[in-house]
Amino acid sequence: MYESPEATLAALERVGYFTDEKTATAVFLAGRIHRPIMLEGPAGAGKTELAQAVARAYRVPLLRLQCYQGINEEKAIGQFDKSLQELYVLLISKSAQAPDWAEIKREVTSRAYFMAGPLLEAIEQEKSCVLLIDEIDKVDYAFEAMLLELLSAWSLSIPKMGTLNAISIPHVFLTSNQERRLGDPLRRRSFYLVIEHPSAEREAAIVAKRTPHARAATHRFIAGLAKSLRAYTMEKAPSISEMNDLALAMELLGIDEVLPEHKDIMLPLIAKTEGDRKRLLMKEAFESIVRIAGRYAAEMPECAEQAIVMTELERI
């Protein structure tokens, strides 16, 4: 854990996550006073990547609970190993001594016979880890309520076993794509950040970090293309990682700038739904997006992404 928001910001940038002082301050404070951070925003804006970057910056493990409709406590906390329990009972029953069933019950419901899920594993770490509870907006309110004990008392109550208290308190990140509104009890216990798509200048710096051998003009163009595509009416706006993939593809193909004649080879990288593919195939739609991307790129200072990268280097 770093000693100040400025040091936290520098550490995040060293591991390739370009953000602002507001976000770095929230990460710093959450780590110091043991509060989870709730991250909301559009898909692909960098919410999950922030948790991963914090794990890299702090040099700690990342434990991830991927949420989905129908997830239950067993997937999140864990469950007893029934086969191991049955094996133990079988071995005891075959021994010469009369079995002590009360002792057997205590043994098979102990921690030794419980397979930990991500939540329990996180609080049993010797040193604080990063716990990512991803896409929590896909679960119901009952599952949210289960998390309140963990995020309030840093303990977990397990039927038949009892309450297990945290050995270390993890850095918790809860991400949401805002498919539904999360409950107020969960919000009260969390710091709240909205993660939006980055500015064109910041995205150019991100792309430059991933493709350092490409020309600066190419970085600016990709950032301009991302801005142009997100402004267009698309079912699935491109994420930061998808624009990085596009940058790598352009580097491999020896393309410095996407032109209208590149439409056929670029569509599989840009359009991820049939509806978006049809939209971009409409008359002059792709051409217009490329033209606007070039305009955005031209409006960016030529040293924009280098300035952000140099700021990072100065903080090291």
SESEVEX-300711 format. One record per residue (C-alpha): x, y, z; residue number from 0; residue in one letter. Coordinates in Angstrom, 2 decimals, padded with zeros to 5 digits. Each point is the difference from the previous one (the first is absolute). Example, Ala and Ser with C-alpha at 12.3 -4.5 7.8 and 13.67 -1.06 7.14 Angstrom:
% SESEVEX-300711
<r c1="012.30" c2="-004.50" c3="007.80" n="0" res="A"/>
<r c1="001.37" c2="003.44" c3="-000.66" n="1" res="S"/>
END
This chain:
% SESEVEX-300711
<r c1="000.00" c2="000.00" c3="000.00" n="0" res="M"/>
<r c1="001.36" c2="003.42" c3="-000.93" n="1" res="Y"/>
<r c1="000.38" c2="002.91" c3="002.38" n="2" res="E"/>
<r c1="-001.92" c2="002.67" c3="-001.94" n="3" res="S"/>
<r c1="-002.48" c2="000.50" c3="-002.86" n="4" res="P"/>
<r c1="002.86" c2="001.32" c3="-002.14" n="5" res="E"/>
<r c1="002.07" c2="-003.13" c3="000.58" n="6" res="A"/>
<r c1="-003.05" c2="-002.15" c3="-000.77" n="7" res="T"/>
<r c1="-000.60" c2="001.88" c3="-003.26" n="8" res="L"/>
<r c1="003.64" c2="-000.46" c3="-001.02" n="9" res="A"/>
<r c1="-000.11" c2="-003.71" c3="000.87" n="10" res="A"/>
<r c1="-003.14" c2="-000.54" c3="-002.10" n="11" res="L"/>
<r c1="001.58" c2="001.78" c3="-002.95" n="12" res="E"/>
<r c1="003.18" c2="-002.07" c3="000.34" n="13" res="R"/>
<r c1="-002.04" c2="-003.16" c3="-000.53" n="14" res="V"/>
<r c1="-001.79" c2="001.52" c3="-003.01" n="15" res="G"/>
<r c1="-003.24" c2="001.36" c3="001.46" n="16" res="Y"/>
<r c1="-000.36" c2="003.68" c3="-000.85" n="17" res="F"/>
<r c1="-002.53" c2="001.71" c3="002.23" n="18" res="T"/>
<r c1="-000.54" c2="003.22" c3="001.95" n="19" res="D"/>
<r c1="000.68" c2="001.26" c3="003.51" n="20" res="E"/>
<r c1="-003.64" c2="-000.52" c3="001.05" n="21" res="K"/>
<r c1="000.14" c2="-003.73" c3="-000.72" n="22" res="T"/>
<r c1="003.45" c2="-000.44" c3="001.53" n="23" res="A"/>
<r c1="-001.13" c2="001.82" c3="003.16" n="24" res="T"/>
<r c1="-003.04" c2="-002.28" c3="000.34" n="25" res="A"/>
<r c1="002.24" c2="-003.07" c3="-000.38" n="26" res="V"/>
<r c1="002.43" c2="001.35" c3="002.60" n="27" res="F"/>
<r c1="-002.70" c2="000.85" c3="002.55" n="28" res="L"/>
<r c1="-001.93" c2="-003.24" c3="-000.54" n="29" res="A"/>
<r c1="003.14" c2="-001.99" c3="000.74" n="30" res="G"/>
<r c1="000.80" c2="001.99" c3="003.12" n="31" res="R"/>
<r c1="-003.46" c2="-000.07" c3="001.63" n="32" res="I"/>
<r c1="-001.09" c2="-003.36" c3="-001.40" n="33" res="H"/>
<r c1="-002.93" c2="000.96" c3="-002.21" n="34" res="R"/>
<r c1="-001.04" c2="-001.70" c3="-003.25" n="35" res="P"/>
<r c1="-000.15" c2="002.06" c3="-003.18" n="36" res="I"/>
<r c1="-003.12" c2="-000.23" c3="-002.15" n="37" res="M"/>
<r c1="000.82" c2="000.64" c3="-003.66" n="38" res="L"/>
<r c1="-002.83" c2="000.80" c3="-002.39" n="39" res="E"/>
<r c1="000.15" c2="000.96" c3="-003.64" n="40" res="G"/>
<r c1="-000.30" c2="-001.33" c3="-003.55" n="41" res="P"/>
<r c1="001.38" c2="-003.41" c3="-000.90" n="42" res="A"/>
<r c1="003.60" c2="000.15" c3="-001.15" n="43" res="G"/>
<r c1="000.86" c2="003.30" c3="001.69" n="44" res="A"/>
<r c1="002.68" c2="-001.50" c3="002.25" n="45" res="G"/>
<r c1="-001.79" c2="-000.98" c3="003.23" n="46" res="K"/>
<r c1="001.36" c2="-003.54" c3="000.20" n="47" res="T"/>
<r c1="003.39" c2="001.19" c3="-001.21" n="48" res="E"/>
<r c1="000.21" c2="002.43" c3="002.95" n="49" res="L"/>
<r c1="-000.26" c2="-002.89" c3="002.48" n="50" res="A"/>
<r c1="002.58" c2="-001.96" c3="-001.97" n="51" res="Q"/>
<r c1="002.31" c2="003.03" c3="-000.11" n="52" res="A"/>
<r c1="-000.27" c2="000.48" c3="003.78" n="53" res="V"/>
<r c1="001.01" c2="-003.64" c3="000.48" n="54" res="A"/>
<r c1="003.00" c2="000.50" c3="-002.29" n="55" res="R"/>
<r c1="000.96" c2="003.29" c3="001.66" n="56" res="A"/>
<r c1="-000.25" c2="-001.43" c3="003.53" n="57" res="Y"/>
<r c1="001.60" c2="-003.29" c3="-001.16" n="58" res="R"/>
<r c1="-002.75" c2="-002.08" c3="001.62" n="59" res="V"/>
<r c1="-002.22" c2="-002.83" c3="-001.30" n="60" res="P"/>
<r c1="-003.28" c2="000.77" c3="-001.75" n="61" res="L"/>
<r c1="-002.97" c2="-002.19" c3="000.95" n="62" res="L"/>
<r c1="-003.04" c2="000.35" c3="-002.26" n="63" res="R"/>
<r c1="-003.64" c2="-000.86" c3="000.54" n="64" res="L"/>
<r c1="-001.73" c2="000.18" c3="-003.38" n="65" res="Q"/>
<r c1="-003.68" c2="000.65" c3="000.63" n="66" res="C"/>
<r c1="-002.85" c2="-001.33" c3="-002.12" n="67" res="Y"/>
<r c1="-003.72" c2="-000.58" c3="000.31" n="68" res="Q"/>
<r c1="-000.67" c2="-002.86" c3="002.38" n="69" res="G"/>
<r c1="003.35" c2="000.06" c3="001.80" n="70" res="I"/>
<r c1="-000.32" c2="-001.29" c3="003.57" n="71" res="N"/>
<r c1="001.91" c2="000.13" c3="003.28" n="72" res="E"/>
<r c1="001.76" c2="-003.28" c3="-000.70" n="73" res="E"/>
<r c1="001.67" c2="001.49" c3="-003.09" n="74" res="K"/>
<r c1="000.98" c2="003.13" c3="001.90" n="75" res="A"/>
<r c1="000.92" c2="-001.29" c3="003.47" n="76" res="I"/>
<r c1="000.58" c2="-003.70" c3="-000.59" n="77" res="G"/>
<r c1="-001.46" c2="-003.34" c3="001.03" n="78" res="Q"/>
<r c1="000.78" c2="-003.11" c3="001.99" n="79" res="F"/>
<r c1="001.88" c2="-002.75" c3="-001.84" n="80" res="D"/>
<r c1="-002.63" c2="-002.73" c3="000.26" n="81" res="K"/>
<r c1="002.23" c2="-002.73" c3="-001.42" n="82" res="S"/>
<r c1="002.71" c2="000.76" c3="002.57" n="83" res="L"/>
<r c1="-002.59" c2="000.04" c3="002.79" n="84" res="Q"/>
<r c1="-001.38" c2="-003.37" c3="-001.09" n="85" res="E"/>
<r c1="003.49" c2="-001.48" c3="-000.23" n="86" res="L"/>
<r c1="000.81" c2="001.12" c3="003.54" n="87" res="Y"/>
<r c1="-003.23" c2="-001.46" c3="001.40" n="88" res="V"/>
<r c1="000.63" c2="-003.28" c3="-001.85" n="89" res="L"/>
<r c1="003.53" c2="-000.32" c3="001.41" n="90" res="L"/>
<r c1="-001.14" c2="000.77" c3="003.54" n="91" res="I"/>
<r c1="-002.88" c2="-002.47" c3="-000.23" n="92" res="S"/>
<r c1="002.44" c2="-002.77" c3="-000.95" n="93" res="K"/>
<r c1="002.32" c2="000.63" c3="002.95" n="94" res="S"/>
<r c1="000.03" c2="-002.35" c3="002.98" n="95" res="A"/>
<r c1="-001.23" c2="002.66" c3="002.44" n="96" res="Q"/>
<r c1="-003.62" c2="001.02" c3="000.25" n="97" res="A"/>
<r c1="-000.49" c2="003.22" c3="-001.94" n="98" res="P"/>
<r c1="-000.59" c2="003.25" c3="001.89" n="99" res="D"/>
<r c1="-002.67" c2="001.50" c3="-002.22" n="100" res="W"/>
<r c1="000.09" c2="003.39" c3="001.71" n="101" res="A"/>
<r c1="003.74" c2="000.25" c3="-000.65" n="102" res="E"/>
<r c1="-000.49" c2="-001.20" c3="-003.57" n="103" res="I"/>
<r c1="-002.59" c2="002.72" c3="-000.59" n="104" res="K"/>
<r c1="002.36" c2="002.67" c3="001.35" n="105" res="R"/>
<r c1="002.81" c2="-001.28" c3="-002.18" n="106" res="E"/>
<r c1="-001.86" c2="-000.23" c3="-003.31" n="107" res="V"/>
<r c1="-001.47" c2="003.49" c3="000.44" n="108" res="T"/>
<r c1="003.38" c2="001.57" c3="000.75" n="109" res="S"/>
<r c1="001.96" c2="002.27" c3="-002.32" n="110" res="R"/>
<r c1="002.16" c2="-002.93" c3="-001.13" n="111" res="A"/>
<r c1="-002.96" c2="-001.47" c3="-001.89" n="112" res="Y"/>
<r c1="-001.14" c2="003.27" c3="-001.58" n="113" res="F"/>
<r c1="001.02" c2="001.03" c3="-003.54" n="114" res="M"/>
<r c1="000.39" c2="003.77" c3="-000.02" n="115" res="A"/>
<r c1="-001.52" c2="002.22" c3="-002.68" n="116" res="G"/>
<r c1="001.47" c2="003.40" c3="-000.96" n="117" res="P"/>
<r c1="-001.56" c2="001.93" c3="002.92" n="118" res="L"/>
<r c1="001.31" c2="-002.30" c3="002.71" n="119" res="L"/>
<r c1="003.32" c2="-000.43" c3="-001.76" n="120" res="E"/>
<r c1="000.43" c2="003.78" c3="-000.09" n="121" res="A"/>
<r c1="-000.37" c2="000.52" c3="003.76" n="122" res="I"/>
<r c1="002.26" c2="-002.95" c3="000.79" n="123" res="E"/>
<r c1="003.04" c2="001.49" c3="-001.75" n="124" res="Q"/>
<r c1="002.97" c2="000.74" c3="002.25" n="125" res="E"/>
<r c1="000.37" c2="003.38" c3="-001.72" n="126" res="K"/>
<r c1="-002.73" c2="002.13" c3="-001.54" n="127" res="S"/>
<r c1="-000.90" c2="-000.99" c3="-003.54" n="128" res="C"/>
<r c1="-002.26" c2="001.64" c3="-002.58" n="129" res="V"/>
<r c1="-003.52" c2="-001.47" c3="-000.11" n="130" res="L"/>
<r c1="-001.88" c2="000.78" c3="-003.21" n="131" res="L"/>
<r c1="-003.76" c2="-000.61" c3="000.09" n="132" res="I"/>
<r c1="-000.70" c2="000.48" c3="-003.67" n="133" res="D"/>
<r c1="-003.35" c2="000.98" c3="-001.58" n="134" res="E"/>
<r c1="-001.89" c2="-000.02" c3="003.28" n="135" res="I"/>
<r c1="-002.99" c2="001.59" c3="-001.72" n="136" res="D"/>
<r c1="-000.82" c2="-003.48" c3="-001.39" n="137" res="K"/>
<r c1="-000.86" c2="-001.45" c3="003.42" n="138" res="V"/>
<r c1="-003.15" c2="000.46" c3="002.06" n="139" res="D"/>
<r c1="-000.51" c2="001.95" c3="003.25" n="140" res="Y"/>
<r c1="000.27" c2="-003.19" c3="002.09" n="141" res="A"/>
<r c1="003.55" c2="-000.52" c3="-001.23" n="142" res="F"/>
<r c1="000.80" c2="003.64" c3="000.72" n="143" res="E"/>
<r c1="-001.25" c2="-000.49" c3="003.56" n="144" res="A"/>
<r c1="002.37" c2="-002.94" c3="000.43" n="145" res="M"/>
<r c1="002.91" c2="002.30" c3="-000.82" n="146" res="L"/>
<r c1="-000.89" c2="002.52" c3="002.71" n="147" res="L"/>
<r c1="001.49" c2="-002.10" c3="002.83" n="148" res="E"/>
<r c1="003.28" c2="-000.28" c3="-001.89" n="149" res="L"/>
<r c1="000.17" c2="003.70" c3="-000.83" n="150" res="L"/>
<r c1="-001.06" c2="001.17" c3="003.48" n="151" res="S"/>
<r c1="001.54" c2="-002.37" c3="002.51" n="152" res="A"/>
<r c1="002.57" c2="-001.66" c3="-002.28" n="153" res="W"/>
<r c1="-001.26" c2="-003.42" c3="000.98" n="154" res="S"/>
<r c1="-002.07" c2="-002.77" c3="-001.52" n="155" res="L"/>
<r c1="-002.63" c2="-002.16" c3="001.72" n="156" res="S"/>
<r c1="-000.04" c2="-003.56" c3="-001.29" n="157" res="I"/>
<r c1="-002.84" c2="-002.35" c3="001.00" n="158" res="P"/>
<r c1="001.16" c2="-002.94" c3="002.17" n="159" res="K"/>
<r c1="003.45" c2="001.54" c3="000.40" n="160" res="M"/>
<r c1="-000.53" c2="003.44" c3="001.53" n="161" res="G"/>
<r c1="001.48" c2="003.42" c3="-000.65" n="162" res="T"/>
<r c1="003.46" c2="000.39" c3="-001.50" n="163" res="L"/>
<r c1="001.74" c2="003.35" c3="000.53" n="164" res="N"/>
<r c1="002.40" c2="001.51" c3="-002.49" n="165" res="A"/>
<r c1="003.71" c2="-000.64" c3="000.40" n="166" res="I"/>
<r c1="000.63" c2="002.94" c3="-002.33" n="167" res="S"/>
<r c1="-002.41" c2="002.52" c3="-001.50" n="168" res="I"/>
<r c1="000.02" c2="-000.05" c3="-003.82" n="169" res="P"/>
<r c1="-000.18" c2="002.97" c3="-002.35" n="170" res="H"/>
<r c1="-003.51" c2="-000.53" c3="-001.39" n="171" res="V"/>
<r c1="-001.26" c2="001.25" c3="-003.37" n="172" res="F"/>
<r c1="-003.63" c2="-000.41" c3="-001.06" n="173" res="L"/>
<r c1="-000.67" c2="000.63" c3="-003.69" n="174" res="T"/>
<r c1="-003.35" c2="000.71" c3="-001.61" n="175" res="S"/>
<r c1="-001.07" c2="000.67" c3="-003.58" n="176" res="N"/>
<r c1="-003.21" c2="001.55" c3="001.42" n="177" res="Q"/>
<r c1="-002.32" c2="-002.72" c3="-001.27" n="178" res="E"/>
<r c1="-001.97" c2="000.64" c3="003.21" n="179" res="R"/>
<r c1="000.32" c2="002.35" c3="002.96" n="180" res="R"/>
<r c1="002.02" c2="-001.43" c3="002.86" n="181" res="L"/>
<r c1="-001.52" c2="000.14" c3="003.48" n="182" res="G"/>
<r c1="000.59" c2="002.89" c3="002.40" n="183" res="D"/>
<r c1="001.50" c2="-002.17" c3="002.82" n="184" res="P"/>
<r c1="002.78" c2="-001.05" c3="-002.37" n="185" res="L"/>
<r c1="000.50" c2="003.56" c3="-001.19" n="186" res="R"/>
<r c1="000.27" c2="001.36" c3="003.56" n="187" res="R"/>
<r c1="002.88" c2="-002.35" c3="000.72" n="188" res="R"/>
<r c1="001.94" c2="000.92" c3="-003.13" n="189" res="S"/>
<r c1="001.89" c2="002.84" c3="-001.57" n="190" res="F"/>
<r c1="-001.59" c2="000.79" c3="-003.35" n="191" res="Y"/>
<r c1="001.75" c2="000.72" c3="-003.29" n="192" res="L"/>
<r c1="-001.38" c2="000.39" c3="-003.50" n="193" res="V"/>
<r c1="002.48" c2="-001.30" c3="-002.55" n="194" res="I"/>
<r c1="-000.62" c2="001.55" c3="-003.41" n="195" res="E"/>
<r c1="001.83" c2="-000.59" c3="-003.25" n="196" res="H"/>
<r c1="003.26" c2="001.97" c3="000.07" n="197" res="P"/>
<r c1="000.59" c2="003.25" c3="-001.82" n="198" res="S"/>
<r c1="001.59" c2="-000.27" c3="-003.44" n="199" res="A"/>
<r c1="003.34" c2="001.21" c3="001.39" n="200" res="E"/>
<r c1="-000.01" c2="-002.58" c3="002.79" n="201" res="R"/>
<r c1="-001.06" c2="-002.78" c3="-002.37" n="202" res="E"/>
<r c1="002.85" c2="000.92" c3="-002.33" n="203" res="A"/>
<r c1="002.36" c2="-000.44" c3="002.95" n="204" res="A"/>
<r c1="-001.54" c2="-003.40" c3="000.81" n="205" res="I"/>
<r c1="000.40" c2="-001.12" c3="-003.61" n="206" res="V"/>
<r c1="003.58" c2="001.30" c3="-000.01" n="207" res="A"/>
<r c1="000.75" c2="-002.14" c3="003.04" n="208" res="K"/>
<r c1="-001.29" c2="-003.12" c3="-001.81" n="209" res="R"/>
<r c1="001.57" c2="000.74" c3="-003.39" n="210" res="T"/>
<r c1="003.18" c2="001.97" c3="000.72" n="211" res="P"/>
<r c1="001.45" c2="-000.63" c3="-003.47" n="212" res="H"/>
<r c1="-002.90" c2="001.59" c3="-001.87" n="213" res="A"/>
<r c1="000.14" c2="003.62" c3="-001.10" n="214" res="R"/>
<r c1="-001.41" c2="002.69" c3="002.29" n="215" res="A"/>
<r c1="-002.35" c2="001.01" c3="-002.81" n="216" res="A"/>
<r c1="-001.39" c2="-003.54" c3="000.00" n="217" res="T"/>
<r c1="-000.65" c2="000.16" c3="003.75" n="218" res="H"/>
<r c1="-001.88" c2="003.27" c3="-000.46" n="219" res="R"/>
<r c1="-002.01" c2="-001.40" c3="-002.89" n="220" res="F"/>
<r c1="-001.09" c2="-003.08" c3="001.98" n="221" res="I"/>
<r c1="-001.07" c2="002.22" c3="002.89" n="222" res="A"/>
<r c1="-001.93" c2="002.16" c3="-002.45" n="223" res="G"/>
<r c1="-001.59" c2="-003.09" c3="-001.53" n="224" res="L"/>
<r c1="-001.09" c2="-001.20" c3="003.45" n="225" res="A"/>
<r c1="-001.61" c2="003.38" c3="000.69" n="226" res="K"/>
<r c1="-001.71" c2="-000.01" c3="-003.40" n="227" res="S"/>
<r c1="-001.35" c2="-003.56" c3="000.40" n="228" res="L"/>
<r c1="-001.32" c2="000.67" c3="003.51" n="229" res="R"/>
<r c1="-001.80" c2="003.09" c3="-001.24" n="230" res="A"/>
<r c1="-001.67" c2="-002.07" c3="-002.73" n="231" res="Y"/>
<r c1="-003.22" c2="-001.86" c3="000.75" n="232" res="T"/>
<r c1="001.35" c2="-003.49" c3="000.67" n="233" res="M"/>
<r c1="-001.41" c2="-002.91" c3="001.97" n="234" res="E"/>
<r c1="003.46" c2="-000.84" c3="001.32" n="235" res="K"/>
<r c1="002.36" c2="002.95" c3="000.26" n="236" res="A"/>
<r c1="003.68" c2="-001.04" c3="-000.16" n="237" res="P"/>
<r c1="001.81" c2="-000.52" c3="003.29" n="238" res="S"/>
<r c1="003.50" c2="001.16" c3="000.81" n="239" res="I"/>
<r c1="001.34" c2="-003.53" c3="-000.39" n="240" res="S"/>
<r c1="-001.65" c2="-000.32" c3="-003.42" n="241" res="E"/>
<r c1="001.71" c2="003.19" c3="-001.16" n="242" res="M"/>
<r c1="003.31" c2="-001.43" c3="001.26" n="243" res="N"/>
<r c1="-000.71" c2="-003.12" c3="-002.07" n="244" res="D"/>
<r c1="-000.65" c2="002.22" c3="-003.00" n="245" res="L"/>
<r c1="003.31" c2="001.78" c3="000.57" n="246" res="A"/>
<r c1="001.85" c2="-003.33" c3="000.10" n="247" res="L"/>
<r c1="-001.80" c2="-001.14" c3="-003.16" n="248" res="A"/>
<r c1="000.97" c2="003.18" c3="-001.83" n="249" res="M"/>
<r c1="003.61" c2="-000.46" c3="001.12" n="250" res="E"/>
<r c1="000.03" c2="-003.58" c3="-001.31" n="251" res="L"/>
<r c1="-001.56" c2="001.05" c3="-003.30" n="252" res="L"/>
<r c1="002.32" c2="002.97" c3="-000.43" n="253" res="G"/>
<r c1="-002.90" c2="002.49" c3="000.00" n="254" res="I"/>
<r c1="000.57" c2="003.44" c3="001.53" n="255" res="D"/>
<r c1="-003.52" c2="001.29" c3="-000.58" n="256" res="E"/>
<r c1="-003.33" c2="-001.66" c3="-000.71" n="257" res="V"/>
<r c1="-001.30" c2="001.06" c3="-003.42" n="258" res="L"/>
<r c1="-003.43" c2="-000.59" c3="-001.60" n="259" res="P"/>
<r c1="001.47" c2="-002.79" c3="-002.14" n="260" res="E"/>
<r c1="000.91" c2="-001.89" c3="003.20" n="261" res="H"/>
<r c1="-003.66" c2="-000.46" c3="000.89" n="262" res="K"/>
<r c1="-000.20" c2="-003.73" c3="-000.74" n="263" res="D"/>
<r c1="003.05" c2="-000.94" c3="002.07" n="264" res="I"/>
<r c1="-000.83" c2="002.38" c3="002.86" n="265" res="M"/>
<r c1="-003.68" c2="-000.85" c3="000.50" n="266" res="L"/>
<r c1="000.66" c2="-003.30" c3="001.85" n="267" res="P"/>
<r c1="002.13" c2="001.94" c3="002.50" n="268" res="L"/>
<r c1="-002.44" c2="002.88" c3="000.47" n="269" res="I"/>
<r c1="-003.55" c2="-001.34" c3="-000.41" n="270" res="A"/>
<r c1="-000.86" c2="-002.66" c3="002.58" n="271" res="K"/>
<r c1="-003.72" c2="-000.42" c3="-000.76" n="272" res="T"/>
<r c1="-001.91" c2="-000.60" c3="-003.23" n="273" res="E"/>
<r c1="-001.85" c2="003.27" c3="000.55" n="274" res="G"/>
<r c1="003.21" c2="001.99" c3="000.27" n="275" res="D"/>
<r c1="001.47" c2="-001.75" c3="-003.04" n="276" res="R"/>
<r c1="-003.04" c2="001.00" c3="-002.05" n="277" res="K"/>
<r c1="000.19" c2="003.58" c3="001.28" n="278" res="R"/>
<r c1="003.63" c2="000.33" c3="-001.02" n="279" res="L"/>
<r c1="-000.74" c2="-001.49" c3="-003.42" n="280" res="L"/>
<r c1="-002.62" c2="002.68" c3="-000.71" n="281" res="M"/>
<r c1="000.91" c2="002.49" c3="-002.68" n="282" res="K"/>
<r c1="002.96" c2="002.14" c3="001.10" n="283" res="E"/>
<r c1="-000.45" c2="-000.91" c3="003.69" n="284" res="A"/>
<r c1="003.49" c2="-001.49" c3="000.38" n="285" res="F"/>
<r c1="001.50" c2="002.72" c3="-002.17" n="286" res="E"/>
<r c1="-001.60" c2="002.67" c3="002.17" n="287" res="S"/>
<r c1="001.27" c2="-001.58" c3="003.22" n="288" res="I"/>
<r c1="003.54" c2="-000.22" c3="-001.40" n="289" res="V"/>
<r c1="-000.16" c2="003.62" c3="-001.17" n="290" res="R"/>
<r c1="-001.16" c2="001.22" c3="003.42" n="291" res="I"/>
<r c1="002.68" c2="-002.12" c3="001.68" n="292" res="A"/>
<r c1="002.64" c2="001.76" c3="-002.07" n="293" res="G"/>
<r c1="-001.44" c2="003.35" c3="001.04" n="294" res="R"/>
<r c1="000.13" c2="-000.97" c3="003.68" n="295" res="Y"/>
<r c1="003.58" c2="-001.19" c3="-000.42" n="296" res="A"/>
<r c1="001.00" c2="003.25" c3="-001.68" n="297" res="A"/>
<r c1="-001.47" c2="002.00" c3="002.88" n="298" res="E"/>
<r c1="002.15" c2="-001.84" c3="002.55" n="299" res="M"/>
<r c1="003.37" c2="001.51" c3="000.90" n="300" res="P"/>
<r c1="002.75" c2="-001.94" c3="-001.73" n="301" res="E"/>
<r c1="001.70" c2="-000.74" c3="003.31" n="302" res="C"/>
<r c1="-003.15" c2="-000.76" c3="002.01" n="303" res="A"/>
<r c1="000.63" c2="-003.66" c3="000.68" n="304" res="E"/>
<r c1="003.72" c2="000.51" c3="000.44" n="305" res="Q"/>
<r c1="-000.72" c2="002.67" c3="002.61" n="306" res="A"/>
<r c1="-002.09" c2="-002.42" c3="002.04" n="307" res="I"/>
<r c1="002.64" c2="-002.72" c3="-000.28" n="308" res="V"/>
<r c1="002.75" c2="002.47" c3="000.97" n="309" res="M"/>
<r c1="-002.05" c2="001.07" c3="003.02" n="310" res="T"/>
<r c1="-000.06" c2="-003.66" c3="001.02" n="311" res="E"/>
<r c1="003.77" c2="-000.34" c3="-000.42" n="312" res="L"/>
<r c1="000.64" c2="003.13" c3="002.05" n="313" res="E"/>
<r c1="-001.96" c2="-001.50" c3="002.92" n="314" res="R"/>
<r c1="002.06" c2="-003.22" c3="000.10" n="315" res="I"/>
END
